[in-house]
Every structure is written in C-alpha cells, then in structure tokens.
C-alpha cells in the first residue's frame, strides 16, 4: 500500500490544495482582494477547461512521455504556484495561476493511474487507486483545518504557504518511491506499450460499454460536484451562516473520503464496480436532498455525502477500466474521462454563475446538483441490470 499512500499525498497537493483550497479560502480572500462573483464564475469555468485541456493532452501524448517524470514535474510546478498564491493580489493573475494548477492536477492524476496500473494486480487496482484518489479527501480535511486553526491567527496567506511546504515534502517522497519502483518488474501480463492509437481513441470509447459509461458518468460528475464545491462557501455566506460551518463541512468531507476510498475500492474489487458506484451515488443524493431541504441543519451531512462519493469514484472507474485494458490504455481512457469531467464542470460553474447573477441566490444551483446526482444513480442502476454477471472483458491490445 506504500505506492497508494505516496500517490495519495500527491493528490492532497495537486487536487486538495491545487483545485480546492481557493474555493475554501475565497470568502476570506475577498476581504482583501476585489474578487467579484463574475471572477468566481470565470475562475470556476476556466479551471475546468484547463483541467480538460491537461487531460486531453495527456490522452494523446501520455504514452510518449515517462509517467514518473510527469508526476515529479507537476508536483514541483504545483508547489511553486501554491506558494505564489500567498503573494498575489490581482484577480487576473490569481486566475492564471489557478488555471495552470488545474491543468497540472489533471496530468498528475493520469500519470498516477498509469503507474499504479503498471505496478499493481488488476484485481487489486480499484483498491489501490481509490486509496490514492482519497488523497484529495485528506486535502479537503486539511483545508477545513486551515480555515479553523491557521487563518484566524496567521491569515489566509499562511494557508497557501503551508500547502507549498507540504508540496515540497511530497515531491521528495515521490522521487524516492519512483526511484525504487524503477528497479522493480512490472506486474503487466502484456507489453507495457499496449495502447490505443490516438486516431482510434474516441471510436474505442464509443464502442466499448465500460469506457463510454465512465465518460458519461464523469461528465455528470463534473456538472454536479464542481458547482457544489466551488460555490459551497459562497452559498453558506449568502445564508449568513458562520464561516466555521464551512470549515466543519470541508473537514467532514475530507474525513469521510479518507475512509470511503479504501472501503469502496475494496467493495469494487470483491463484488462489482457498479455496486460500489451505486452505493456512493445514492449516499450523496440522499445527503443533497436533506441539504436542499435545510442547508443550516444539513450542511455537514452534505459534506459527508460528498466525501463518500467524490473521492473514491475516480479510483473505482479507473480500476474498472484497468480490468479490461493495459495501464497505458487505461491512462488514455481516464484522460478522456477527465476531459468530459472538465466539460461538465465548466458548464456547471457557468450555469451557477448565471443563476447567482440572475436570481441573487444559489438555491436553484443546489437543486440542479441534486437532480444530476440522482440521474447518475439511475444510470448506474441501468448498467447493473443490463450488464452480464461479471464486468465485460474488453480487448487488451487495441
């Protein structure tokens, strides 16, 4: 599990801090920086498009670049940019930095999928990947702790500096792990270079049931979870709720995700991936319905449901795909999943910004998010009822 732990730390830095620390700190940053609602909408949309671009780039050229180098390069870049956020005051420059951080996060996760897939057995892949992806949950939890413990005494700038320090430590640990892995044989039963030609990537995804389902779910995932995360602190502030409630909600989401990643990955490997997805989608949908009914009472419950669903879903989907494809092809397909996730996230954030500007409230946004998650659960139910008893085995040598 060491490989999962180290790459989980990478997820803390690239996703927990790189993608979500700004959303957690933005109400506090706005006290000293003139960040408008439209700035927030633009940042939300552009970061998702940047995530899309990074994933798309990896999908087409990832097989030509060493995944280990990609992980180290993105980790180093992210660390530098996290520190720079503590020094910036202009909204435009902040937007540019956040856009680069988003692209770096997408490339980092795709490379992690390839490395874990290459050095783990397919029947254990979902467990390892879900554990690694739950590193984002640790980032959420740390974001909440930074709001509750660091910001009140040292200011929001210190949060970015602490995030950068963590990034520096993680890059060092990752370099040591990758050095050891390079000396070990791969667990592949097929050539590592087995891949999907770039010209056939999209047609393969459309033809193959598992890959197509993963991409559709990723689209809906981005459309629902990105507005939920990016606008949550703003929505709680709109309701005149204390900032500490946002801190507790982020912390609960993180703590839940820490355990959900291991448990649901284990369920996916030992029962079925569709069953694991059904559990996490249903849990998030129920918590969202309670949150929409009474945000004041059920904000923390929504954080629990979010942590249950968002963090392990990436490992479950990647592990499902890995059962049927080589690690390189899995990385390519997961990259396209991240592209559809980015498209969904951009659309969701733009819609949220429009609704907030038109109505002055985010209530409708969270109703739409709830309906989207219910749709994801229904799609999974359809897959469960129409799929063979075991996950379909697709060609490993496309």
N, C-alpha and C positions, 0 to 999 in steps of 0.2 A: 504493500500500500504506500510505500515511500514515494513512488512516482506520482501517485494521485495526490498525496499531501503537498508535494512541492509545486505541482501544477495548479493545485487549489490555491496556493499562495499567489501564484501568478494571476489567477482570476480575481483575487482580492484587489490587486493593484490595477489590472487592466480594466476590469468591469466594475468592481465595487467602488473604487476610487475614480477611475478614468471616466466612467459613464454616469455614475450616480451620486458622487459626492457633491457635485454642483447643485443637483436637484434638492439635496438635503439642506445645503447651506444658503440657497438663493434668498430666502426671506431675510436672513441676517446680512447677506452681502448687499442687498438693496438699500440698507440703511446708510451705506457709504458710497455706493456706486449707483448711477442712474440707469438701472436696468428696467425697461418698461415691459408691459405684457406682450407687446409685439416682439421685443427682443427675445423673450422666453419662447414664444411660438416659433420664431426663426431658428433659435438655437435647437429646439426640440426637433424641428424638421430637418435642418441641415446636418445635425449629428447623425440622424438616422440615414440620411442619404449618403453621408460619409461612411457609415458602417456598411451600407450597401456596396459602395464603391470598393472598399477594402476587401470585402468578402468576394465580390465579383472578380477582382484582380487575382486573389488567391486561387479562386476556382479554375482560372485559365493558366496561371503560370506557377502555381504552388508545387506542381510535380517537378519543376525545373530548378527549384530553389531548396536548399537544405532547411528542413523544418527547425532544426536546432538553432541555426543562425537566425531564423525569423523570430523565434521565441526570445532569444537574447537581445536582438536589435529592438524589437518592440518594447521589451521590458525596460531597456535603457532609455529609449525615447520617452516612454510614459513617465519614468521617474523624473526626467528633466522638466517635462511640461507640467507635472504636478507641482513642482517647486515654483515654477514661473507663475502659476495661478495666484500665489500668495503675494506677488509683486505687482500684478496688473490692476489697472483702474478703469481702462476704457472698454466699454461693452463690445466694440467691434473686434478688438484684439482678443478678448476673452472668448468670443465666438469662434475665432480662427483656431485658437488652442484647443477648444473643446471638439471642434471638427476633426482635428488631427488625432486627438485622443480616441475618438470613436473609430476611425479607420484602423488605428493601431490595435484596438481591442479586438476587432473582427479578425485581423490577420493572426493575432496571438492565439485565439481560440481554435481557429482552423489548423494551425500548426500543432497545437496540443492534441487535437483529435488524431492527427496522423501519427504522432509519436506514441501516444498511448495505444492506439490500434496496432501499431507495429510491435510493441513490446508487451502486449497482454493477449491472453487467450480469448477468442471470440465469445465463449460462454461466460466470461467474467468482464467483458468490455463495458457493459452498461453500468455495473457496479463501480468500476474504476472511473469511468467518465462522469457518472453522476456525482461521485465524491469530489472529483476535480471541479466540476461546474458549480458545486455547492460553495466553492471558494468565494463566489460572488456574494453568497449569503453572509459569509464572515465579513465581507466588506460592508454590507448593509448594517450588520450589527456594530461594526466599528464606527460607521457613520453616525449611528444613533448615540454611541458613547462619546464621540467627539462633540456632538451638539450638547449633550448633557453635562460633560465633565471638562472639556477643554475650552470651548467657545466662551462660556461665562467669565472665565478668568483671564484667558490669553488672547481671545479674539478669533474671528474666523480664519485669519491668515495663518495662524498656527496649525489649524487643521490640515491645510494643504502642505505645510512643511513636514508635519508628522507623516502624512501619506507618502511624501517623497522619500523620507528616511526608510519607511517600510519597503518601498520600491527598491532602494539601493541594497538592502539586505536580501530581498528576494532574488534579485539578479545574481548575486553572489552564490546563493544556494542553488539556483538553477544551473549555473555554469558548472558547479561541482557535480550535480546529478547527471547532466548531459555528458560530461567527460567520462563518467563511469558507464553510462548506457552505450556509448560508442564502442566500448570494449566487449559488450555482451552480444550474443547472437540474437537475431530477431525471432519472434515466435511465429512468423508467417509460414504457412504451408504452401504458399505460392510466391512467385517473384515479387519483390517489393515494388518494382517499377510498374506492375499491373495497374492500368489506369484507363480512364475513359477519354478518348480523343476529344479535344476541345470542340471539334465540329459536330460531335455526336452527344455532347453533354446534355443539352436541353431535350433532345429527342429521347435520350435514355430515361431522363426523369419523367417525361410524359408517359412513356410506355410502361415503366415499372411501378407497380402499385405502391410499394413501400416508400420509394423516393418521392412520388407525387404526393402521397398523403403527408409526408414530412414537410414538404414545401408549402402545402396549403395550410397546415397547422401553424407553421412558422409565420405565414402572412397574418393570420388571425391573432397569433401571439403578439406580434409587434403592434398591431392595431389596438389591442386591448391593454397590454402591460406597460407600454411606453407612456401613454397618457396617464395611466394610473400612477406610475412612479414619478413622472416629471411634474405633475400638477398636484400631487397629494399635499405637499406642504403649503402650496398656494391656496388650495381648497380649504384646508383646516384654518389657515389665516383668514380667509374670506368669511368663515363661520365664527370668527373671533374666538377661536379656541387657543389655549396656551401653546407656545412653541414646544414645550416639553412633551405634549401629546404626540407631536410628530416624531420626536426623539424616541419615545417609547414604542411607537408604531414601527419605525425603522429597525429598532433593536429586536422586537419580537419577530419581524420578518426575517431578519438575519439569523436569529437563533433557530427558528423553525426550519429554515433552509439548510442549516448545518446538519441537522438530523435527517431531514427529508431526502437529501441527496443520497445518503447511504442506504436508507430503508427502501426507498422506491427503486433504486438501482438494483438492489437485491431481489425485490419482487419481480422486476422486469426480467432478470436473468433466470429466475427459478419458476415463474409462471408464464406470463406473456407480457410483452411490451404494451399491448393495447389495454390490458388490465391495469397496469401501473399508470398509464395516461388517464384512464377513466377515473381512477381514484383521485388524482391530483386536480384534474379539471373540475370534477364535481365538488371537491372541497373548496376550491377558490370561488366557484359560482355561488355556493351557499353563503359563504362569508361576505361576498359582494352584495347579495340581496339584503343581508342584515345591515350592511354599511349604508346602502341607499335608503333603507327604512329609517335609520337613526345614526348619522355619522358621529354624533357626540359619544354615544354609548358603544358603538361597534367599530371604531377606527382601528383599535388594536386587533380585533378579530379579523378585519380586512388584511392587516399586516400578516397575521398568521396564515390566512388562506393564500396570500401572495407568495409567502415564503415556501409553503407547501408545494405550490405549482411551478413557479418561475424557475427556481434554481435547479431542480433535478431534471426538468423537461429536456434540456439540451443533451444531457448525458444519455437519457433514455432513447431519444430519437437517434443520436449518433450510434449508440450501441445496437439499435435495431438495424440500421443501415449496415453497420460493420459485419453483422451476421451473414450478409449476402455479397459484400464487396471487399476488395482489398483495402488496406489502410489509406492508400493514396486516392483511390476512387471514393472512399468514404469522406475524405477531406474535401474532395471536389464537390460532392453532393451536399455536404454540410455547408460548404461555402455558398451554394445557391440557396440553401435554406436561410442562411443569414441575409442574403440579398432580399428574399421575399419578406423576411422579418424587418429589414430596413425600410422596404416599401410600405409595409403595414404601419410601422412606427411613424414614418413621415406623414402618412395620411392621417393617422390618429392624432398626432400633435397639431397638424394644421387645422383639423376639424375642431380640436379642443380650443385652439386659439380663436377661431372664428366664433364658436359658441360663446366663449367668455366675452369677446368683444361685442357680440350682438345682444346677449342677454344679461351680461354683467354677473353671471353665475356659472359655476362648473357642475351644477347638479345634473343637468342633462348629459354631460360627458360621462359621468359615472354610471348613469342608467344604460348608455350605449355600451360601455365597457362590460357591464354585467350581461347584457344580451349576447355580446360577442363570445364571452366565455361559455355561456350556455350552448351556443352553436358549436363550439369546439368539443364539448362533451357529447353532443348529439352525433357529430361526425365520427367520433371515436366509437360510439355505440354501434353505428352502422358498420364500421370496419370490423368490430368484434363479431357481428352477426353474419357477415358475408365472407370473412376470411376462412381459410382452411384451419384445422385444429392447431397447426403449428405455423409459425411465421414462414412466409414464402421464401424459398431459397432461389436467389437470382444468380445470374452468371457472374463468376468472379473474374472473368477475363475479358470483359467487354472493352 
